């Protein structure tokens, strides 16, 4: 298995252009949130302390196991972001302005259009065409920059 450093270096190779990087700072968190939201919309017939269990909770648990194995320190930031996404999903559902899945689907498509535009500008294919695991590395790549800015080694 590759180390987190190897994953981040390889991911960064197709993310050198300033415009593409900026687009990724906007679109990767949106895509992460929207996937969380679409999975959050799939309810299971189980309840925990008054809250209905959904597929996002299960998927998030598995994802956190993946991230903690890659980098326990980086995982802490990714866990915090994941919890924020779950909380935001809960709040959007409570507001009941539109179905969560619908909001997420619109944002998901829009964010992917942005991602592909960024890679068009960069002149390089998205990393996930090489390995689907890069879909999970994008959020870690962004979190690594936050850690570097804060002086936290991972």
C-alpha positions as CSV (number, residue, x, y, z in Angstrom):
1,X,0.0,0.0,0.0
2,X,1.3,3.5,-0.9
3,X,2.1,5.9,1.9
4,X,0.1,9.1,2.3
5,X,3.1,11.0,1.1
6,X,3.2,9.0,-2.1
7,X,-0.5,9.4,-2.7
8,X,-0.4,13.2,-2.2
9,X,2.7,13.6,-4.4
10,X,1.2,11.6,-7.2
11,X,-2.2,13.5,-6.9
12,X,-0.3,16.8,-6.9
13,X,1.3,16.0,-10.2
14,X,-1.9,16.7,-12.1
15,X,-2.8,19.7,-9.9
16,X,-0.1,22.3,-10.6
17,X,-2.0,25.0,-12.4
18,X,-3.2,27.8,-10.1
19,X,-6.7,27.9,-11.7
20,X,-7.1,24.1,-11.3
21,X,-6.0,24.2,-7.7
22,X,-8.4,27.1,-6.9
23,X,-11.2,25.1,-8.6
24,X,-10.3,22.1,-6.5
25,X,-10.4,24.1,-3.3
26,X,-14.0,24.9,-4.1
27,X,-15.2,21.7,-5.9
28,X,-13.6,18.9,-3.9
29,X,-15.3,19.9,-0.6
30,X,-18.6,20.4,-2.4
31,X,-18.3,16.9,-4.1
32,X,-17.5,15.3,-0.7
33,X,-20.4,17.0,0.9
34,X,-22.8,16.1,-1.9
35,X,-21.9,12.5,-1.9
36,X,-22.4,12.5,1.9
37,X,-25.8,14.2,1.3
38,X,-27.0,11.8,-1.3
39,X,-26.1,8.9,0.9
40,X,-27.6,10.6,3.9
41,X,-30.9,10.7,2.0
42,X,-31.0,6.9,1.9
43,X,-32.6,6.0,5.2
44,X,-32.4,2.6,6.9
45,X,-35.2,1.2,9.2
46,X,-33.1,1.8,12.3
47,X,-33.1,4.6,14.9
48,X,-30.4,5.7,17.3
49,X,-31.5,8.1,20.0
50,X,-34.3,9.5,17.8
51,X,-32.2,9.8,14.7
52,X,-32.8,7.5,11.7
53,X,-29.7,5.7,10.5
54,X,-28.7,6.4,6.9
55,X,-26.2,5.0,4.5
56,X,-23.9,8.0,4.9
57,X,-23.2,7.1,8.5
58,X,-22.1,3.6,7.4
59,X,-20.1,4.9,4.4
60,X,-18.4,7.5,6.6
61,X,-17.4,4.9,9.1
62,X,-15.7,2.9,6.4
63,X,-14.1,6.0,4.9
64,X,-12.7,7.0,8.3
65,X,-11.1,3.6,8.6
66,X,-9.4,4.2,5.2
67,X,-8.2,7.6,6.2
68,X,-6.9,6.6,9.7
69,X,-4.9,3.8,8.1
70,X,-3.3,6.3,5.6
71,X,-2.5,9.0,8.2
72,X,-3.8,9.0,11.8
73,X,-2.9,12.7,12.1
74,X,-4.4,13.8,8.8
75,X,-7.4,11.7,9.7
76,X,-8.3,14.0,12.6
77,X,-8.9,16.9,10.2
78,X,-10.8,14.7,7.7
79,X,-13.0,13.4,10.5
80,X,-13.8,16.9,11.6
81,X,-14.7,17.8,8.0
82,X,-16.8,14.6,7.7
83,X,-18.7,15.4,10.9
84,X,-19.4,18.9,9.6
85,X,-20.8,17.5,6.3
86,X,-23.1,15.1,8.3
87,X,-24.3,18.0,10.5
88,X,-24.9,20.2,7.4
89,X,-27.0,17.4,5.9
90,X,-29.0,17.1,9.0
91,X,-29.6,20.9,9.1
92,X,-30.7,21.0,5.4
93,X,-33.1,18.2,5.9
94,X,-34.6,20.0,9.0
95,X,-35.0,23.2,7.0
96,X,-37.1,21.2,4.5
97,X,-36.7,23.8,1.6
98,X,-36.0,21.0,-0.9
99,X,-35.1,17.4,-0.7
100,X,-31.5,17.0,0.4
101,X,-30.7,14.6,-2.5
102,X,-31.9,17.1,-5.0
103,X,-29.8,19.9,-3.7
104,X,-26.8,17.6,-3.6
105,X,-27.4,16.3,-7.1
106,X,-27.4,19.8,-8.6
107,X,-24.3,20.8,-6.6
108,X,-22.6,17.5,-7.5
109,X,-23.0,17.9,-11.2
110,X,-22.0,21.6,-11.1
111,X,-18.9,20.8,-9.1
112,X,-17.8,18.1,-11.5
113,X,-18.2,20.5,-14.4
114,X,-15.9,22.8,-12.5
115,X,-13.4,19.9,-11.9
116,X,-13.3,18.9,-15.5
117,X,-12.9,22.6,-16.5
118,X,-9.9,22.9,-14.1
119,X,-8.3,19.8,-15.6
120,X,-8.9,21.1,-19.1
121,X,-7.1,24.3,-18.1
122,X,-4.3,22.2,-16.5
123,X,-4.1,20.1,-19.6
124,X,-4.0,16.9,-17.6
125,X,-6.5,14.2,-16.9
126,X,-8.0,13.8,-13.5
127,X,-6.0,11.4,-11.3
128,X,-8.9,9.1,-10.7
129,X,-8.8,8.0,-14.4
130,X,-5.5,6.3,-13.3
131,X,-6.8,4.9,-9.9
132,X,-10.2,5.4,-8.4
133,X,-8.6,5.7,-4.9
134,X,-7.6,9.2,-6.0
135,X,-11.3,10.2,-5.5
136,X,-10.6,9.7,-1.8
137,X,-7.2,11.4,-1.9
138,X,-8.5,14.8,-3.1
139,X,-9.9,15.7,0.3
140,X,-6.7,14.5,2.0
141,X,-4.6,16.5,-0.4
142,X,-6.5,19.7,0.5
143,X,-6.3,18.9,4.2
144,X,-2.6,18.4,3.9
145,X,-2.3,22.1,2.8
146,X,-4.3,23.2,5.8
147,X,-2.0,21.2,8.1
148,X,1.1,22.6,6.4
149,X,-0.3,26.2,6.9
150,X,-0.9,25.4,10.6
151,X,2.5,23.8,11.0
152,X,1.1,20.4,11.8
153,X,3.2,17.4,10.5
154,X,1.3,14.4,9.3
